[in-house]
Amino acid sequence: MDLAAILTTISIAAIPLIFAITVHEVAHGWVAKQFGDRTAEMLGRLTLNPVRHVDPIGTILVPGILLLTGSSFMFGWAKPVPVDARNMRNPRSNMVLVTAAGPLSNLVMATIWAFIMMVNQDSVGGVTGEWIARMAQYGIVFNIMLAVFNMLPIPPLDGGQVLTNLLPQGAVSDFLRRVAPFGFFVILALIFTKMLWPLIGPPIAFLLSLLVDLFGLRLMPF
């Protein structure tokens, strides 16, 4: 990929990717605030300013490498928004919603990008129209991938945290809490053994197809 192509790709993909990761984190903090925990707010993390959330590796390096190498899988992360369940009225049940808020926000954003793409393909043409269409398509795909990936029931991913708080307190939930520090290595193992895509590919394809059919989208090759 030459320099011009790299710069073009970055100009198209950077905005939807940064917003996908940033809004995901803000959603956790915002829902936590509704249940009485203002930790994220007091630390200035309830903002859409990406500078407050950027993790150099997870927000820039990893997605950039995946994007420029043409990877079929895209993921990344921002600095986690701090949440203190001790400030909440019903810590376990509240944390289920706080944790699920991130992936749900990605699904909402995917829907918004689908609407933008629909409006664009019916009203805007030329170079500008193509640029908006490609940005919207990246936004749809990024957000669906992040939502599905984060809902894997592996701590410390959101899905693992939801499962931990949904299960009755006991051996299983305690086990999930103990393995959380090693969850990243489980994810790496799934990637290197090529078992990750069979797990997340079908729900990603289903959600993408659902939005394409719902909004009558015409997807383009990346």
N, C-alpha and C positions, 0 to 999 in steps of 0.2 A: 504494500500500500504506500503510494507516494505521499509527500508532505501535503499537497493540496487536498488529496482524498482524506487524509488524517484530520486536517483542520475542518473540512466540511463535515465529517462524521461527528467531531467534537461539538461543532456549532449546532448540530441537530439534536444530538443525544444528551448533552450536558444538562440542559434545563429540566427535561422530564426526569432524568435520573436523580438529580439533586433534590428536586421537589418530592419525588417518591420516597426518598430516604428521610428527608427532613420532616415532612408532614407525618410520616409514620411515628417518629419519635415525639413530636408535639402532641399527637393524639393520645399517647400514653399519659403524658403529663397533664393534659387538659381534663381527661376523664378522672384521673387521680384527684385533681382539684375539686371536681364535683362531689367527691366522696370525703372531702375534708383534708386531703394532703396537699399542702401548698409548697412542697419542697422544690419542685421544678420551677414554679413561679418565682419563688424567692431567689433562686439562683439564675434567673434570667433566661430560662430555657423554654418558656412558652412564647416563642417568637419564630416566625418563618424566615428570619435572617439565617441563611445557611451557614454563615461563619461561626455561629454559636453551636452548631451541631456537627461540623465537618470533622471526620476522623481521617487523617492523611492517608492511611492505608485502606480503610474500609470504604471511604467515600470517593477517593480519587485513584489510588494505585490499582487496587484489585479490579474495580469495574473498568478502569481504563485499559488494563491488560486484556481482560476478557473481550472488551468491545473491539479493540484494534486487532486482536488475533482471530476475530470472526467466530468466537465461541457461541454455541447454540444455547448456552445457559448464562444468565446474567444475575448476579447478586452483589450485594454490598451492605454496608452498615454505617451508621453514624455513631457518635458518642451517645451511649445510653442515657436517656433522661432519668435523673434520680427520682425514685419513688420510695416512700417510707410507709409501709402498710400499717405501722403502729398508729399513724394519725387518722386512719380510716375508721368509720363507724362499725363496719362488718368486714374485717380485713380479708378473710378468705374469699367470700363471695364477691366483694368489691374488686379484689385483685384479678378475678376471672375476667371481668369487664374491662379493667384497666389494661390487662395484657392483650386481650382480643382486639382492643381499639386500634392497635397499629395495623394489623392485617386488614381489618375492616376499612380503615382509611385508605389503604391501597386499592381496595375494590371500588370504593367511591371515586377515587382519582382515575382509575381505569375507565369507569363509566363516563366521567367528565371528558377525558381525552377522546373517547369514542364519539361523544356528542360533537366535540370540536371537529373531529375528522369528518363526520357526516355533514355538518354545515359547510365545511371547507370544500369538500368534493362537489357540492352542489352550487357553490357561489363564487369560488376563487379559482383562478386559473394561472397559467404561466409558472415562472420560477418561484414566485411567492407561494402560490398554491401548493406546489410540490414540496417546498420546504416545510410548510405548516403540516401537510399530510404526513410527511416522514417523521416530524417531531411528534405528532399525535400518535402515530403508530408505535414509535419507541415508548411513549408514555403508557400506552395500553399494555404492551408486552412487559415492560419493566415492572409495572405495578402488579400485574397478575402473577408474574414470577415471584416477586417479593412476598406477596400475600400467601401464596401456596407454600413457598419454601419456609417462611416463618411459622406456619402452622403445623410443621412436622412435630410430632409429639416427642421431641428430643430437648431436654433442658440444655442450655438456657434459652433456646428459641421460644418464641411466644407460645407455640403449641404445647411445648413441654411445661411451661409455666401454667397455662390454662389447665392442663391435665393434673398437675400437682395440686392445684387449689380446688379442683372439682372432686378429686378422690377423697374419701374419708381419711382423717388423720390415722396413720398406722404405718405398717411396714412398707407398703408400696410407695406411698407419698414420701416417706422418709428416704427410701432408696433413690427416688427421683431427685430429691434435694442433694443427696450425697454425690450423685453422678454428674450433677450440673457443671462442676468445674472441668469435667472431661468431655463435655458434649461437643466441643469444637473438634476434638480428635475423632469422635464418632462420625461427624459430618465429613471430615477429610477422608476417613476410611470409605464412606459411601461414594465419595467423588472418585477416589483412585481405583475402587473396585467396579466402577461404572454401574453402581446400584442406585445412585441418586435419581437419575433421570427416569428410570422405570417407575419410581415412586411418585415423582412430582409431574412427570410429563402428561399423563392422562388428565388430571384435574386442570392443568394449565391449558391443554388443548380444548377441554370442554368449556371453560370460562371464555377463552378467546373466541371459540365458535359461537357461543351464546351472544357475545357482544356484536360480532360480525353480523349475525342474523338479525338481531334486535334493531341495529342501526343501519343495516344495509351497506356495510362498509366494503370497500374494494381495497384489499391489502396489497402492498407492493413488496417485491423481494428486497431484503436488506442489502 
